[in-house]
Amino acid sequence: MDADEAEPALATFEKSDLAKRYPTIAQSWRRTRNEVIPFLDYPPEVRRVIYTTNSIEALNAKVRRACPNSQPLPK
C-alpha cells in the first residue's frame, strides 16, 4: 500500500464491522497519520528493514527494563 491508497483504505475500514469492534484502531491511525503517511512512501523492501529494526529495538527496551541494574557475574 502506498500513501495514495491509505486514505481510501482507512475510510473502507472505518465502515467495516472490524472498526465497530476496534474503534481505537482508526482513531489512532487518524491521530498519527502525518507520521505514518511518509513511511508509506518507502519501497516495501525498505519498510521491511524498518519493521525489523523497530522490533529489535522494542525487544532491547524490554530487556533493559527487565534488567535495569544488572551487573556482570563475579569471577
Biopython code that builds the backbone (N, CA, C, O; Angstrom):
import numpy as np
from Bio.PDB.StructureBuilder import StructureBuilder

atoms = [
    (1, "MET", "N", (0.851, -1.168, 0.000)),
    (1, "MET", "CA", (0.000, 0.000, 0.000)),
    (1, "MET", "C", (0.896, 1.231, 0.000)),
    (1, "MET", "O", (1.917, 1.271, 0.687)),
    (2, "ASP", "N", (0.504, 2.228, -0.776)),
    (2, "ASP", "CA", (1.247, 3.487, -0.774)),
    (2, "ASP", "C", (0.381, 4.585, -0.163)),
    (2, "ASP", "O", (-0.760, 4.345, 0.232)),
    (3, "ALA", "N", (0.938, 5.788, -0.092)),
    (3, "ALA", "CA", (0.251, 6.900, 0.565)),
    (3, "ALA", "C", (-1.086, 7.221, -0.102)),
    (3, "ALA", "O", (-2.045, 7.577, 0.582)),
    (4, "ASP", "N", (-1.159, 7.101, -1.418)),
    (4, "ASP", "CA", (-2.404, 7.414, -2.129)),
    (4, "ASP", "C", (-3.518, 6.406, -1.832)),
    (4, "ASP", "O", (-4.699, 6.750, -1.875)),
    (5, "GLU", "N", (-3.142, 5.183, -1.537)),
    (5, "GLU", "CA", (-4.132, 4.141, -1.247)),
    (5, "GLU", "C", (-4.557, 4.121, 0.222)),
    (5, "GLU", "O", (-5.573, 3.520, 0.572)),
    (6, "ALA", "N", (-3.781, 4.775, 1.072)),
    (6, "ALA", "CA", (-4.016, 4.687, 2.518)),
    (6, "ALA", "C", (-5.343, 5.312, 2.944)),
    (6, "ALA", "O", (-6.087, 4.705, 3.714)),
    (7, "GLU", "N", (-5.645, 6.488, 2.467)),
    (7, "GLU", "CA", (-6.867, 7.188, 2.898)),
    (7, "GLU", "C", (-8.132, 6.420, 2.515)),
    (7, "GLU", "O", (-8.993, 6.218, 3.371)),
    (8, "PRO", "N", (-8.276, 5.982, 1.247)),
    (8, "PRO", "CA", (-9.477, 5.193, 0.917)),
    (8, "PRO", "C", (-9.553, 3.879, 1.703)),
    (8, "PRO", "O", (-10.640, 3.435, 2.072)),
    (9, "ALA", "N", (-8.400, 3.263, 1.954)),
    (9, "ALA", "CA", (-8.396, 2.015, 2.723)),
    (9, "ALA", "C", (-8.863, 2.262, 4.152)),
    (9, "ALA", "O", (-9.607, 1.459, 4.715)),
    (10, "LEU", "N", (-8.425, 3.371, 4.737)),
    (10, "LEU", "CA", (-8.868, 3.704, 6.093)),
    (10, "LEU", "C", (-10.364, 4.000, 6.114)),
    (10, "LEU", "O", (-11.068, 3.578, 7.031)),
    (11, "ALA", "N", (-10.846, 4.717, 5.115)),
    (11, "ALA", "CA", (-12.279, 5.020, 5.041)),
    (11, "ALA", "C", (-13.096, 3.730, 4.924)),
    (11, "ALA", "O", (-14.148, 3.604, 5.550)),
    (12, "THR", "N", (-12.618, 2.782, 4.131)),
    (12, "THR", "CA", (-13.291, 1.487, 3.997)),
    (12, "THR", "C", (-13.289, 0.747, 5.328)),
    (12, "THR", "O", (-14.300, 0.178, 5.739)),
    (13, "PHE", "N", (-12.133, 0.765, 5.997)),
    (13, "PHE", "CA", (-12.042, 0.110, 7.305)),
    (13, "PHE", "C", (-13.018, 0.727, 8.304)),
    (13, "PHE", "O", (-13.670, 0.013, 9.066)),
    (14, "GLU", "N", (-13.114, 2.046, 8.296)),
    (14, "GLU", "CA", (-13.987, 2.738, 9.252)),
    (14, "GLU", "C", (-15.459, 2.361, 9.084)),
    (14, "GLU", "O", (-16.242, 2.490, 10.025)),
    (15, "LYS", "N", (-15.839, 1.899, 7.900)),
    (15, "LYS", "CA", (-17.221, 1.485, 7.647)),
    (15, "LYS", "C", (-17.440, -0.006, 7.930)),
    (15, "LYS", "O", (-18.566, -0.497, 7.847)),
    (16, "SER", "N", (-16.376, -0.710, 8.259)),
    (16, "SER", "CA", (-16.467, -2.161, 8.413)),
    (16, "SER", "C", (-16.881, -2.566, 9.824)),
    (16, "SER", "O", (-16.885, -1.756, 10.751)),
    (17, "ASP", "N", (-17.228, -3.848, 9.956)),
    (17, "ASP", "CA", (-17.565, -4.404, 11.267)),
    (17, "ASP", "C", (-16.351, -4.404, 12.192)),
    (17, "ASP", "O", (-16.488, -4.249, 13.406)),
    (18, "LEU", "N", (-15.164, -4.578, 11.615)),
    (18, "LEU", "CA", (-13.954, -4.549, 12.442)),
    (18, "LEU", "C", (-13.780, -3.205, 13.134)),
    (18, "LEU", "O", (-13.373, -3.150, 14.294)),
    (19, "ALA", "N", (-14.085, -2.129, 12.432)),
    (19, "ALA", "CA", (-13.961, -0.793, 13.027)),
    (19, "ALA", "C", (-14.936, -0.612, 14.179)),
    (19, "ALA", "O", (-14.649, 0.093, 15.146)),
    (20, "LYS", "N", (-16.084, -1.251, 14.068)),
    (20, "LYS", "CA", (-17.055, -1.171, 15.167)),
    (20, "LYS", "C", (-16.553, -1.941, 16.389)),
    (20, "LYS", "O", (-16.784, -1.535, 17.529)),
    (21, "ARG", "N", (-15.866, -3.052, 16.137)),
    (21, "ARG", "CA", (-15.323, -3.857, 17.234)),
    (21, "ARG", "C", (-14.063, -3.244, 17.825)),
    (21, "ARG", "O", (-13.801, -3.379, 19.020)),
    (22, "TYR", "N", (-13.276, -2.563, 16.978)),
    (22, "TYR", "CA", (-11.994, -1.997, 17.407)),
    (22, "TYR", "C", (-11.897, -0.530, 16.989)),
    (22, "TYR", "O", (-11.085, -0.196, 16.126)),
    (23, "PRO", "N", (-12.694, 0.340, 17.574)),
    (23, "PRO", "CA", (-12.735, 1.739, 17.132)),
    (23, "PRO", "C", (-11.435, 2.505, 17.363)),
    (23, "PRO", "O", (-11.169, 3.485, 16.667)),
    (24, "THR", "N", (-10.637, 2.084, 18.310)),
    (24, "THR", "CA", (-9.404, 2.835, 18.589)),
    (24, "THR", "C", (-8.368, 2.696, 17.483)),
    (24, "THR", "O", (-7.465, 3.527, 17.381)),
    (25, "ILE", "N", (-8.478, 1.669, 16.658)),
    (25, "ILE", "CA", (-7.514, 1.498, 15.565)),
    (25, "ILE", "C", (-7.621, 2.659, 14.590)),
    (25, "ILE", "O", (-6.615, 3.300, 14.284)),
    (26, "ALA", "N", (-8.800, 2.936, 14.105)),
    (26, "ALA", "CA", (-8.977, 4.036, 13.151)),
    (26, "ALA", "C", (-8.679, 5.377, 13.809)),
    (26, "ALA", "O", (-8.081, 6.256, 13.187)),
    (27, "GLN", "N", (-9.090, 5.539, 15.056)),
    (27, "GLN", "CA", (-8.810, 6.796, 15.762)),
    (27, "GLN", "C", (-7.309, 7.021, 15.898)),
    (27, "GLN", "O", (-6.821, 8.131, 15.687)),
    (28, "SER", "N", (-6.591, 5.982, 16.245)),
    (28, "SER", "CA", (-5.139, 6.082, 16.392)),
    (28, "SER", "C", (-4.480, 6.411, 15.054)),
    (28, "SER", "O", (-3.572, 7.239, 14.982)),
    (29, "TRP", "N", (-4.950, 5.750, 14.001)),
    (29, "TRP", "CA", (-4.384, 5.992, 12.675)),
    (29, "TRP", "C", (-4.638, 7.435, 12.246)),
    (29, "TRP", "O", (-3.741, 8.098, 11.725)),
    (30, "ARG", "N", (-5.838, 7.912, 12.463)),
    (30, "ARG", "CA", (-6.158, 9.309, 12.112)),
    (30, "ARG", "C", (-5.280, 10.283, 12.898)),
    (30, "ARG", "O", (-4.807, 11.284, 12.359)),
    (31, "ARG", "N", (-5.070, 9.977, 14.173)),
    (31, "ARG", "CA", (-4.291, 10.857, 15.038)),
    (31, "ARG", "C", (-2.811, 10.898, 14.627)),
    (31, "ARG", "O", (-2.162, 11.935, 14.766)),
    (32, "THR", "N", (-2.278, 9.788, 14.127)),
    (32, "THR", "CA", (-0.846, 9.703, 13.805)),
    (32, "THR", "C", (-0.567, 9.665, 12.309)),
    (32, "THR", "O", (0.555, 9.370, 11.896)),
    (33, "ARG", "N", (-1.562, 9.958, 11.503)),
    (33, "ARG", "CA", (-1.402, 9.787, 10.053)),
    (33, "ARG", "C", (-0.268, 10.613, 9.471)),
    (33, "ARG", "O", (0.358, 10.180, 8.503)),
    (34, "ASN", "N", (0.022, 11.790, 10.023)),
    (34, "ASN", "CA", (1.110, 12.610, 9.484)),
    (34, "ASN", "C", (2.468, 11.957, 9.694)),
    (34, "ASN", "O", (3.413, 12.242, 8.959)),
    (35, "GLU", "N", (2.571, 11.085, 10.687)),
    (35, "GLU", "CA", (3.806, 10.338, 10.893)),
    (35, "GLU", "C", (3.827, 9.049, 10.065)),
    (35, "GLU", "O", (4.892, 8.580, 9.664)),
    (36, "VAL", "N", (2.649, 8.485, 9.815)),
    (36, "VAL", "CA", (2.566, 7.204, 9.113)),
    (36, "VAL", "C", (2.660, 7.371, 7.599)),
    (36, "VAL", "O", (3.340, 6.588, 6.935)),
    (37, "ILE", "N", (1.996, 8.364, 7.053)),
    (37, "ILE", "CA", (1.942, 8.547, 5.596)),
    (37, "ILE", "C", (3.335, 8.630, 4.963)),
    (37, "ILE", "O", (3.561, 7.959, 3.957)),
    (38, "PRO", "N", (4.278, 9.412, 5.492)),
    (38, "PRO", "CA", (5.609, 9.442, 4.863)),
    (38, "PRO", "C", (6.281, 8.071, 4.848)),
    (38, "PRO", "O", (7.031, 7.763, 3.922)),
    (39, "PHE", "N", (6.023, 7.255, 5.852)),
    (39, "PHE", "CA", (6.572, 5.910, 5.908)),
    (39, "PHE", "C", (6.115, 5.081, 4.707)),
    (39, "PHE", "O", (6.869, 4.247, 4.207)),
    (40, "LEU", "N", (4.893, 5.306, 4.247)),
    (40, "LEU", "CA", (4.347, 4.537, 3.126)),
    (40, "LEU", "C", (4.998, 4.888, 1.797)),
    (40, "LEU", "O", (4.836, 4.158, 0.820)),
    (41, "ASP", "N", (5.735, 5.997, 1.745)),
    (41, "ASP", "CA", (6.423, 6.371, 0.511)),
    (41, "ASP", "C", (7.676, 5.532, 0.267)),
    (41, "ASP", "O", (8.190, 5.498, -0.851)),
    (42, "TYR", "N", (8.174, 4.849, 1.314)),
    (42, "TYR", "CA", (9.337, 3.978, 1.135)),
    (42, "TYR", "C", (8.921, 2.721, 0.383)),
    (42, "TYR", "O", (7.791, 2.253, 0.526)),
    (43, "PRO", "N", (9.834, 2.172, -0.420)),
    (43, "PRO", "CA", (9.510, 0.907, -1.092)),
    (43, "PRO", "C", (9.341, -0.218, -0.059)),
    (43, "PRO", "O", (9.880, -0.134, 1.045)),
    (44, "PRO", "N", (8.603, -1.255, -0.416)),
    (44, "PRO", "CA", (8.347, -2.351, 0.531)),
    (44, "PRO", "C", (9.616, -2.960, 1.132)),
    (44, "PRO", "O", (9.619, -3.352, 2.299)),
    (45, "GLU", "N", (10.681, -3.040, 0.357)),
    (45, "GLU", "CA", (11.925, -3.626, 0.859)),
    (45, "GLU", "C", (12.485, -2.806, 2.020)),
    (45, "GLU", "O", (12.973, -3.364, 3.002)),
    (46, "VAL", "N", (12.413, -1.481, 1.903)),
    (46, "VAL", "CA", (12.918, -0.599, 2.962)),
    (46, "VAL", "C", (11.999, -0.679, 4.175)),
    (46, "VAL", "O", (12.472, -0.694, 5.312)),
    (47, "ARG", "N", (10.700, -0.729, 3.944)),
    (47, "ARG", "CA", (9.754, -0.838, 5.061)),
    (47, "ARG", "C", (10.006, -2.099, 5.871)),
    (47, "ARG", "O", (9.903, -2.083, 7.097)),
    (48, "ARG", "N", (10.337, -3.192, 5.190)),
    (48, "ARG", "CA", (10.611, -4.455, 5.871)),
    (48, "ARG", "C", (11.800, -4.299, 6.827)),
    (48, "ARG", "O", (11.780, -4.819, 7.943)),
    (49, "VAL", "N", (12.834, -3.579, 6.378)),
    (49, "VAL", "CA", (14.003, -3.340, 7.233)),
    (49, "VAL", "C", (13.612, -2.480, 8.431)),
    (49, "VAL", "O", (14.047, -2.742, 9.553)),
    (50, "ILE", "N", (12.798, -1.461, 8.198)),
    (50, "ILE", "CA", (12.365, -0.584, 9.293)),
    (50, "ILE", "C", (11.534, -1.369, 10.297)),
    (50, "ILE", "O", (11.715, -1.203, 11.503)),
    (51, "TYR", "N", (10.621, -2.225, 9.826)),
    (51, "TYR", "CA", (9.820, -3.050, 10.734)),
    (51, "TYR", "C", (10.742, -3.894, 11.611)),
    (51, "TYR", "O", (10.566, -3.970, 12.827)),
    (52, "THR", "N", (11.733, -4.529, 10.971)),
    (52, "THR", "CA", (12.658, -5.393, 11.696)),
    (52, "THR", "C", (13.433, -4.601, 12.731)),
    (52, "THR", "O", (13.582, -5.042, 13.870)),
    (53, "THR", "N", (13.928, -3.433, 12.344)),
    (53, "THR", "CA", (14.685, -2.597, 13.270)),
    (53, "THR", "C", (13.818, -2.191, 14.455)),
    (53, "THR", "O", (14.278, -2.224, 15.596)),
    (54, "ASN", "N", (12.582, -1.812, 14.203)),
    (54, "ASN", "CA", (11.675, -1.437, 15.291)),
    (54, "ASN", "C", (11.426, -2.614, 16.229)),
    (54, "ASN", "O", (11.350, -2.431, 17.444)),
    (55, "SER", "N", (11.300, -3.807, 15.683)),
    (55, "SER", "CA", (11.078, -4.992, 16.513)),
    (55, "SER", "C", (12.285, -5.274, 17.392)),
    (55, "SER", "O", (12.141, -5.605, 18.569)),
    (56, "ILE", "N", (13.476, -5.141, 16.820)),
    (56, "ILE", "CA", (14.700, -5.365, 17.590)),
    (56, "ILE", "C", (14.821, -4.322, 18.696)),
    (56, "ILE", "O", (15.163, -4.658, 19.830)),
    (57, "GLU", "N", (14.543, -3.063, 18.374)),
    (57, "GLU", "CA", (14.608, -2.004, 19.386)),
    (57, "GLU", "C", (13.601, -2.248, 20.503)),
    (57, "GLU", "O", (13.910, -2.013, 21.671)),
    (58, "ALA", "N", (12.416, -2.711, 20.167)),
    (58, "ALA", "CA", (11.405, -2.999, 21.185)),
    (58, "ALA", "C", (11.864, -4.131, 22.105)),
    (58, "ALA", "O", (11.683, -4.060, 23.320)),
    (59, "LEU", "N", (12.454, -5.166, 21.527)),
    (59, "LEU", "CA", (12.969, -6.270, 22.330)),
    (59, "LEU", "C", (14.083, -5.786, 23.253)),
    (59, "LEU", "O", (14.102, -6.130, 24.435)),
    (60, "ASN", "N", (15.007, -4.994, 22.725)),
    (60, "ASN", "CA", (16.096, -4.465, 23.549)),
    (60, "ASN", "C", (15.560, -3.617, 24.696)),
    (60, "ASN", "O", (16.081, -3.688, 25.809)),
    (61, "ALA", "N", (14.536, -2.823, 24.445)),
    (61, "ALA", "CA", (13.943, -1.997, 25.502)),
    (61, "ALA", "C", (13.334, -2.878, 26.591)),
    (61, "ALA", "O", (13.454, -2.563, 27.776)),
    (62, "LYS", "N", (12.683, -3.974, 26.206)),
    (62, "LYS", "CA", (12.110, -4.888, 27.199)),
    (62, "LYS", "C", (13.207, -5.514, 28.054)),
    (62, "LYS", "O", (13.058, -5.646, 29.269)),
    (63, "VAL", "N", (14.303, -5.897, 27.415)),
    (63, "VAL", "CA", (15.418, -6.488, 28.164)),
    (63, "VAL", "C", (15.994, -5.462, 29.134)),
    (63, "VAL", "O", (16.270, -5.793, 30.288)),
    (64, "ARG", "N", (16.179, -4.226, 28.684)),
    (64, "ARG", "CA", (16.714, -3.179, 29.563)),
    (64, "ARG", "C", (15.785, -2.935, 30.752)),
    (64, "ARG", "O", (16.255, -2.740, 31.873)),
    (65, "ARG", "N", (14.478, -2.943, 30.520)),
    (65, "ARG", "CA", (13.529, -2.743, 31.624)),
    (65, "ARG", "C", (13.558, -3.920, 32.597)),
    (65, "ARG", "O", (13.442, -3.732, 33.808)),
    (66, "ALA", "N", (13.711, -5.115, 32.073)),
    (66, "ALA", "CA", (13.713, -6.301, 32.923)),
    (66, "ALA", "C", (14.991, -6.403, 33.756)),
    (66, "ALA", "O", (14.982, -6.978, 34.844)),
    (67, "CYS", "N", (16.071, -5.852, 33.251)),
    (67, "CYS", "CA", (17.372, -5.947, 33.929)),
    (67, "CYS", "C", (17.978, -4.559, 34.109)),
    (67, "CYS", "O", (19.061, -4.302, 33.584)),
    (68, "PRO", "N", (17.318, -3.660, 34.830)),
    (68, "PRO", "CA", (17.794, -2.277, 34.887)),
    (68, "PRO", "C", (19.125, -2.097, 35.600)),
    (68, "PRO", "O", (19.917, -1.238, 35.214)),
    (69, "ASN", "N", (19.385, -2.889, 36.630)),
    (69, "ASN", "CA", (20.613, -2.709, 37.404)),
    (69, "ASN", "C", (21.482, -3.949, 37.378)),
    (69, "ASN", "O", (22.228, -4.202, 38.324)),
    (70, "SER", "N", (21.400, -4.707, 36.338)),
    (70, "SER", "CA", (22.152, -5.953, 36.310)),
    (70, "SER", "C", (23.643, -5.665, 36.205)),
    (70, "SER", "O", (24.078, -4.760, 35.493)),
    (71, "GLN", "N", (24.401, -6.458, 36.929)),
    (71, "GLN", "CA", (25.856, -6.357, 36.936)),
    (71, "GLN", "C", (26.411, -7.639, 36.328)),
    (71, "GLN", "O", (25.752, -8.678, 36.351)),
    (72, "PRO", "N", (27.610, -7.566, 35.791)),
    (72, "PRO", "CA", (28.215, -8.804, 35.282)),
    (72, "PRO", "C", (28.394, -9.810, 36.422)),
    (72, "PRO", "O", (28.560, -9.431, 37.581)),
    (73, "LEU", "N", (28.358, -11.064, 36.078)),
    (73, "LEU", "CA", (28.550, -12.097, 37.092)),
    (73, "LEU", "C", (29.964, -12.015, 37.653)),
    (73, "LEU", "O", (30.901, -11.732, 36.906)),
    (74, "PRO", "N", (30.143, -12.257, 38.963)),
    (74, "PRO", "CA", (31.501, -12.229, 39.541)),
    (74, "PRO", "C", (32.306, -13.414, 39.045)),
    (74, "PRO", "O", (31.756, -14.442, 38.651)),
    (75, "LYS", "N", (33.620, -13.250, 39.074)),
    (75, "LYS", "CA", (34.508, -14.342, 38.625)),
    (75, "LYS", "C", (34.691, -15.367, 39.699)),
    (75, "LYS", "O", (35.402, -16.352, 39.499)),
]
sb = StructureBuilder()
sb.init_structure("model")
sb.init_model(0)
sb.init_chain("A")
sb.init_seg("    ")
for serial, (resi, resn, name, xyz) in enumerate(atoms, 1):
    if name == "N":
        sb.init_residue(resn, " ", resi, " ")
    sb.init_atom(name, np.array(xyz, "f"), 0.0, 1.0, " ", f" {name:<3s}", serial, name[0])
structure = sb.get_structure()
